[in-house]
């Protein structure tokens, strides 16, 4: 095969191949200071990372920002907006202010401090005969 024919075949083959440019050629660099890694996100939201990953699977957390097609981190502004979106101030109406508390206990579990003695404590306490009475009579 002559050299001229070989060059013509190669030239036709190159002309048929399409030149492709990456879709990320003109993508701007992200602001590194406004990106959060998973550890920063967990510290900011005060939730464990496994819980945040679960919320991300459900679509409850803002999506990660991408650079060149790969996820690199969360945008701090989006996360702060997401955190404040769920905060709603309840209106202070008289009905709400006068309503009983939902989790108020009727009685406390510990009636008094352990160093204090009340008549109810002394009546149930048994004294040993070898103990001095002044130890049990202290206030």
Helices and strands as residue ranges (DSSP letters): H 3-16, G 32-34, E 35-36, H 38-45, H 49-58, E 65-67, E 70-75, H 76-85, H 94-98, H 119-124, H 133-136
